[in-house]
Amino acid sequence: MRRAIPAVLFLCLGTLLGCDAAKQKSPAPADAADRAAQSTPVEANPGGETAASDDRDTKPAGNAGAPQEPKVRKFTFAYQFRVKGLQASGDTEKNLVRAWLPCPSDNDHQQITRLDTTGPSEITETKEPRFSNRLLYFETTIPTSGEFSVSIPYEVVRHEVLRGESQLADRKVEPLGDDEREKLLAADSMVPTTGKPLALLAAVKLPKEKLALARQLYNVVDDHVAYKKEGTGWGRGDTNWVCDSGYGNCTDFHSLFMSLARSQDLPARFEMGFSIPTDKTEGPIAGYHCWAWFYLDGRGWIPVDISEADKFPAMKPYYFGNLTADRVMFSTGRDLELVPKSEHSPLNFLIYPHIEVGGKVLPKENVELQFAFKDKQ
């Protein structure tokens, strides 16, 4: 078993139930700010858009007519955690520890290489059946020390996604299959397609053209939701809750968007991962980030990152159709079934370890998380 990557910063799971950006608010990349200046304008919020809340500088637009090449970022990402405070007993069944972890996959926007992994036992790879997410799984027994650590490093090559209107005209896309369309138009347990979210559209004149419709829904969500993490209820991606509260984190923004999109016959999907800071070349990652995609016939999948648009209003045009390269995606979808089977799934979503001890879900207080990155030259 190889030596684990040195710890940078342990963060208690109890403080990490939301996106990283509230704690880790680095400036938006200058190249993405350029993209925003060159993107098709989007209607402003009722009070008008203001400068980004971190007072960062944005570069001038440059050659607006020139084709853009997607940016690429290469880095290592360490997914690490420590389980602590376990109490061994004489009961073999109660001593059994089972753990499921998300595992990032290759796709059109990222290439992933898993490096040498350390843990208390062999880690095997499985696949979640609903969305084909890669999962890592291991079983162990409670050690006499009552704790153990896991380290899973990855090499990541991540590409900027450019799907704004100017990039859509000549794209060749595969049609969405009937089964996939049905799945991505259906409600999830916390993402309804009827009821409260539709009340937000009651006074809105919705365009018939699908791309314009999606942009209108993007604006509706940004107008209704403020990025804020106060009290309880935020961070679960509960559309009805965010309809009532009017605030939340990235999970809440994009759950509401998916509810609205699906209600208007726009298939929508959810992606969960991590943002990579833009103001440093290595260091800790404070927590997860998520975003969403919607599908247009003839144009394919188009991303939105509405919580980032809310925090950085000058970037709002960019984040309708584009994603920076400063991220890595770990899992997609909601209501996920674990493999091997668990009595406690489906899970609302999976980004942090799901750990069971003696058949019971391990409390978050018993898990310390450490995520870190380092840019590669």
N, C-alpha and C positions, 0 to 999 in steps of 0.2 A: 504494500500500500504506500503510495507516494505522499510526500509531505504536502500539507495544505498551504494555500496561498496565505501570507501573513495577514492578520486582521488589520483593517484600517479604522473601522468604527463600528461598534456593535450598537444596534438600534432596537429597542424593545418593540415587538410586534404591536403592543397596545398603542404606540404612538404613530403607527404607520398604516392606518386604515384608509389613507387618502392618497391622492396624487402627490408627487414629490415637489411640485412647483411652489407650493406655499412656503416650503422651507428652503427651497433651492431655486431661487428666482434669478437665473442668469439671463443676460441680455439675449434677445432674439438674434440669430446669426445675421451678419450684414448682408450676405448674399440673399437670404430669404427676404430681408427688407427691400432689397432691389426688386425681387420678384413681385412683392406686394405693390410697389410703385408702378410696375408694368402690367399688373393684372387688370382684367375687366372690373370696373368699379362695382361695388355692392352697396345697396341702399344703407344709409347710416342709421344708427340707433335714433330713437326719437329726439334725444338731446344733442345729437351730432356726435361724431367720433372725436376723441381727444387724444393727446399724446400718450404714449405708453406709460404705464404707472411706474416703471423703473427709470424713467427719464433717459433712456438710452438714446444715442444718436442714430439716425438712419441715413444711409448714403443716398445721394441723388440717383435718379432713375437710370441714367446711362442710356444705352442704345435700346430704346423700347421696341424697335422693330426687329432686333437681332434674335435669332433662335437661341434658346437657352439650353445649355448642357446640364444634365442633372449632376449635382454635387455628390461626392462619395466620401464617406467617413469610415476609417478602419480603426478598430479598437479591440482590446480584450475586455471581457465582462466577467466579473466574478460573482457567482450566485452562491452565497455562503450563509450558514445559520448554525446556531448552537441551541440544542435542546437541554434544558436544565431542570433541576428540582424534581426529578423522578424518584419514586419510592419503590424499590423492589420488594416483592413479597414471595411467599412460598408457592403461590398459585401460578402455574405456567401460563395459563390463559391471560391472567391479569398482567403478566410481565411482557406480553407481546406488544411490540411497537411496530406500527405500519405507517409508511410515509409515501405520499404521492406528490410529485413536483411537476411544474410545467417545464417543457423543454422546447426551446425555439427551433423552428424548421426553416429550411431554405424556401424561398419563394422568389417572385420577380423582383423584390426590393431588398433582399438580404441573403447573404451566404453565411452559413453557420458551420463552425468546426468545434466540436466538443473536445476539450483537452483532458488531461489526466484528472480523474475524479477521486476524491477521498471521502470515506464515510465509515460507519461502523460495520457495514456488511456490503456484499455485492449489490450494485445498483443495476437494475435491468430496465429496458425500454419497452413501453407498451403504447397502445394507441387508443385514444378516446373515440368512441364510435360515431358520435353525432356530427362532429366537425373535423375528425381526423387529426386532432391535436396530438403531438408527441407528448408522452408522459414518462417520467422516470419514477421507479418504484423500488422500495427496499423494505425488508423486514429485519428486525433485530430484537434482542431482549434487553430489558433495562439493565445497564451495567451497574456494578457495585458503586461506582462513583456517582450514579444518578444523573449523568450528563454525557453527551457526545456531540461531535461537530461534523458538519458536512461541507465540502467545498467542491463546486462544480464550475470550472472556468471555461469560457468560450472565446474563440476568435470570431469577430463579427466584421463583415463588410456590408455596410448599409448605404443604399442609394436614395437620393432625394426622389420623391414622387412628384411629377409634373403632369397634372391632369386638368389644369384650368382650361377655360373655353378655347384659348388659342392653341392648345395642344390636342384638342379632341377631334378636329376635323378629319384628319387622315388616318386615324387609328383603325386597325383591323382587330375586331374583338370576337371572341367565341360567344355564341348565344348561351344564355343561362338555361340550363336544363329544367324541365318541369318540376322535378322533385326538389331541386335546389331552390327554385323560385318559391314553391309552396312553403318550404321550411323558413325562408327568409322574409316571407310576408306574414307568417303566423306570429301570434303573441307568445312572449316568454312569460314565466311566472311573475316577474316584476316589470315586464314591458308590455302593457296592454295596448290594444289597437282601437279600443272603444272607451267611452266614458270620459273621465276628466281631461285627458290630453286634447280631445276634440273640442272641448269648450274654449281652448286657446285659439281655435281657428274660426270661432263663430262670427267674429267681426272682421275677419281677414278675407280680402278678395284674392282667391287663389288662381294663379295663371293655369291655363290648360297645358301649355308647353312644359314638358317634364323637367328640363334643366332649370327653367325659371321657377318652377314650382319648388324644386329642391332648394334653390337659393332663398326663396321666401320662407321655407321651413327653417333653414339655417338662421335667418334673421329672427324669426319668431322665438326660437330657443334662446338666442343671445339676448334678445330683449327681455325675456321672462326670467332668466336664471342669472344670478350673480355668483361669481366664484368666491365661496366662503365656506368655512368649516367651523360651525358653531353648534353647540348642543349635541343632540343625537339624531340619528336618522339619515344623515348624509353619508355618501360613500357606498351605499348598497345598490345604487342604480335602480331605485324604486321610482318609476315614473309618476305614480299617483302622489307619492310623498313630495317630489320636487314640484309638481303642479301646485300643491298647497303651500310649500315653503318658499318657493322662488329663489332658492339658493342651493349650492352643493358643490361637489368636486367634479372632476372629469367624467366619472362614472355616471353621475346624475345628468349632466349636460347631454351625454350621448345616448343615454337610455331614453330621454325625452325625444331626442331627434329620431331615434329608431321607431318609437311609437308613432310619431307624426308621419314619418316617411311610409311606414308600412300601412298606415290607415289610408294613405293616398295612392296605394298600389305601386310604391317604390320599394323593391327589396332592399333590405339594409342589414348590415352585419357589424359586429363589434370586435375590436382588437385591443388586447391588453399587453402592455410591455413596460418599458422604462425610457424616460428621457435621459439623454446624455448631456451634461453641462457644456456650454459653449464658451465659457470664460476661463477654462482651465484644461489641461491635457491629461490629468489623472485625479483620482480622488473618490470619495464615497458618493453613493447615490441614495437620496433620502427616501425614496418610495416609488410606487408605480405610476404609470401614466397610461391613458387609454384614448382611443379615437374611434371613429366610425367610417363606414363606406356605404354608398348607395349605388344602385345599379340602374343604368339607362340602356334600353334596347338600342343597339347600333353604336353605342359609345362606351359601353363596358362599365367597370367599377370606378367610382370617383370618391376620393376621401374628403372628410371634413375633420377639423380639430377645433371645435367650438370653444372649449374651455381656454385654449391658448389664445384664440381670437378675442375672448372676453378679457383676458389679462393683458393682452397687447393689442389694443384697438387698431393701431396703425397696420397691424398684420392681418386684419380681418379679411381683406380681399384675397390675400395669399392662401389662407387656411380653408378657403372654399375651393377644393380641387387639388391642393398641393400639400405635401408633408416634407418637412426638413429631413435631412439624413441623420439628424442627431437623436436617434431613438433605436430601439430594438424591440421587435414584436415577439412575445412568448406564447400567447394563446389567443384563440378566437372563439366567439360564441358565448352563450349563456346556457344555464341549466345543463351542466356537463356531467356525464356519467363517468365514474372512475373505473379504471381497469388496472389490476383485478378489482372485482366488485366490492363496494363498501355499502354498509347499511345506511351511511350518512350522505349518500349522493342521491339525486343530482346536486351539484354545487352551483351556486349563483354564478360564479366565475372562478377562475383559478389563476393566481399569480404568485401568492405566497404558499409555502408548504402546507399541505393538509396532512395532519398527523393524528393518528389514533393510538391510544394506549389502553390495552385491555378492552377494546371495542368501543371506547368513548373518545370523543374528540378532545384532543389536548388543548387546554386553555391557552390563549394567546400570551399570557404572562409567562409561560414556560418556554417561549421561543424568542431568541434574540437573533435578529436579522442583520446581515452585513452584505450590502451590494456595493461593488466598486468597479471602476473602469480605468483603463489606461490607453491613450491613443497610441497607434502604431505609425511609424514613419512610412 
